[in-house]
């Protein structure tokens, strides 16, 4: 049996026992994670998702957090002053071993879903929209006052008293 899963913006065709290098996941070595974005299941019968296969998942064990090969980006500006610059980058990756492909019942396993964000970062990301909503409500409450320019507000109040 094989599955096509999606993680980190890429698609992988996997079988039980395969080892993959995927974009960095928020999991430590030895943990079991579950990929819920399964696009296709194959084997005796093929199941295509629209866009995902409902209830299907792929479970994997995290082997290690690694860095990919160094990619060198050489920048050369030619015309007048011929400057050159070398930039390098090493992508952070997670090495995982596929342990099991589930055709159904993925929501009842209790295994942690594979995500690219650490739990602390996810909590901050969820709190950010709440802060924006609070800021948006504050000016609406003080509509008659101009809180942005208090000197002008004080000057106008003084002019109206005279």
C-alpha positions, -999 to +999 in steps of 0.1 A: +000+000+000+012+035-008+000+070-001+007+105-015+009+130+013+014+168+013+037+186+038+058+217+036+043+226+002+056+194-014+040+161-022+056+127-014+047+092-025+055+069+005+052+033+017+057+019+052+094+018+060+104+047+038+127+074+051+120+111+041+136+145+045+107+169+049+106+206+058+112+212+095+085+199+118+078+209+154+087+175+169+117+160+187+136+129+178+118+097+188+083+113+187+055+099+164+037+124+142+008+120+119+004+136+084-034+142+079-031+157+044-033+125+023-041+132-014-042+096-026-041+060-013-030+032-036-027-006-034-055-031-043-079-002-049-070+034-056-087+062-036-083+097-049-091+126-026-111+157-035-087+173-025-079+151+006-089+115+014-113+118+043-101+099+075-068+088+060-034+096+075+002+086+075+021+080+107+058+085+110+086+085+136+109+115+138+145+103+135+164+136+137+164+173+130+190+180+103+202+207+079+202+203+042+231+209+018+244+244+015+230+263-014+253+291-027+238+321-043+264+342-061+253+378-068+272+398-094+263+433-105+280+439-138+276+474-152+295+503-135+311+490-103+313+453-107+304+443-071+302+407-061+286+389-031+282+353-021+252+342+000+248+308+015+217+290+029+211+257+046+175+246+049+163+231+082+148+196+076+133+168+096+142+132+089+112+109+093+105+071+089+070+061+077+056+036+101+020+031+091-005+042+065-041+045+078-069+043+053-095+053+079-099+062+116-071+088+116-089+112+140-092+085+167-055+076+169-045+104+194-011+109+176+002+145+174-004+161+139+027+171+120+030+209+118+058+232+110+053+255+139+065+250+175+036+250+201+048+283+216+048+300+181+013+286+174+000+301+206+014+335+197+000+333+162-035+326+176-032+355+201-022+381+174-056+384+157-072+389+192-048+419+198-057+434+164-094+431+171-089+448+205-070+477+188-098+480+162-125+483+188-106+509+209-108+538+184-144+530+177-153+534+214-137+569+215-151+581+182-158+617+194-123+621+208-092+623+188-068+601+208-041+602+181-035+640+186-043+650+221-028+685+217-052+694+189-081+680+210-072+702+240-068+732+217-102+727+202-118+723+236-102+756+247-115+774+216-150+761+221-150+774+258-141+809+246 
